[in-house]
Amino acid sequence: MEAGVFRSDIPCKFRLQPKGYQGLLDSLDDDLKYALQTEGKGMAPEDCGNYQEVRAAIASKLEALRDNPVQMATPLIYHLDVAAMYPNIILTNRLQPAAVVTEDVCAGCDFNRPGKTCLREMEWVWRGEHYTASSSDYSAIKAQLEAEKFPPRADGVGGEGPRYWADLNQEEQEEAKKTRLKMYSRKVYKRELAKPVTETRMAGICQRENGFYVDTVLSFRDRRYEYKGLNKSWKGRLAEAKRGGNPIAMQEANDMVTLYDSLQLAHKCILNSFYGYVMRKGARWYSMEMAGVVTYTGAKIIQMAKALVDDIGKPLELDTDGIWCCLPGSFPEEFTLEATPASGKKKLTISYPCSVLNPKL
């Protein structure tokens, strides 16, 4: 979206939207409470001794940026990444091939009654491509093929003489029509395929379907998080061993870091394959509807994040599950909330950009 060289020590021009920063100010308390509840494991503003100081520091920075929307400043370069996007979309909406149901299926269900909450309707986009040849062209090509003779089969089945259209099996007929349509389209219309056609459709997702597929995704995701936590823990032990100069402890910690990093990476690949499997034609649980819902929901999440970044900074690049962006150097970043002795909690360090995005997305 932006071409050029972007570094944290090279100033760039920002055109910020005051309404975006005013929105951040209006939702500041809600964002901080959400961060305390989720990252602080049930903490509340009353459990923090410096909550008002941290809130005031964030608010002053946001107000300064709101009042100076056009400025030249050194950027903060962020990669805003959605953690395990597709697996979490699957888990949040209980998406699985067997759960994609139609009205006829729901009509015969015992739970189909007014006010039901067991059916979740979700959008997805169907995309189709077709040859540039028209229906009349197709009819003429088919009539021409029916009048032609075809060579005998290579294995000798059916005799050695030429074959007619009726002698071809269905696969051979389809292949002959497809080949002739391609040749005709390229020769007459100068292109093989016409502009793709897109159509927004609705898929019904049953929330009562047996959760084998969803439970398996959940198991792999949680196990990956466990390995990532152990990897982080052993990295801390490795740093301690390096400071202590103990070569045996360093080797053991380094081996465990490599082991747990490999395990979490293997689980990441398997997690991603849960989505790829339902897209594979011929798969036992092939479901175009489920695949379309997953990708469309992911695209909407990235579009929502981009709309926010457009207001508060400058988006540089979009990918499947993240955004590279520049924020002004004075944008609030990390803050530490000190827990009061009476709360029995530990201090919590939060990243304000994450605290803004998590409750919105």
Secondary structure as GFF3:
##gff-version 3
##sequence-region A 1 361
A	DSSP	beta_strand	12	15	.	.	.	ID=ss1
A	DSSP	alpha_helix	18	26	.	.	.	ID=ss2
A	DSSP	alpha_helix	28	38	.	.	.	ID=ss3
A	DSSP	three_ten_helix	45	47	.	.	.	ID=ss4
A	DSSP	alpha_helix	51	67	.	.	.	ID=ss5
A	DSSP	beta_strand	70	73	.	.	.	ID=ss6
A	DSSP	beta_strand	75	81	.	.	.	ID=ss7
A	DSSP	alpha_helix	85	92	.	.	.	ID=ss8
A	DSSP	three_ten_helix	97	99	.	.	.	ID=ss9
A	DSSP	beta_strand	100	101	.	.	.	ID=ss10
A	DSSP	alpha_helix	103	107	.	.	.	ID=ss11
A	DSSP	beta_strand	119	128	.	.	.	ID=ss12
A	DSSP	alpha_helix	135	146	.	.	.	ID=ss13
A	DSSP	three_ten_helix	165	167	.	.	.	ID=ss14
A	DSSP	alpha_helix	170	188	.	.	.	ID=ss15
A	DSSP	beta_strand	197	206	.	.	.	ID=ss16
A	DSSP	alpha_helix	212	244	.	.	.	ID=ss17
A	DSSP	alpha_helix	247	279	.	.	.	ID=ss18
A	DSSP	alpha_helix	288	312	.	.	.	ID=ss19
A	DSSP	beta_strand	314	318	.	.	.	ID=ss20
A	DSSP	beta_strand	322	328	.	.	.	ID=ss21
A	DSSP	beta_strand	334	337	.	.	.	ID=ss22
A	DSSP	three_ten_helix	341	343	.	.	.	ID=ss23
A	DSSP	beta_strand	348	351	.	.	.	ID=ss24
A	DSSP	alpha_helix	352	360	.	.	.	ID=ss25
###
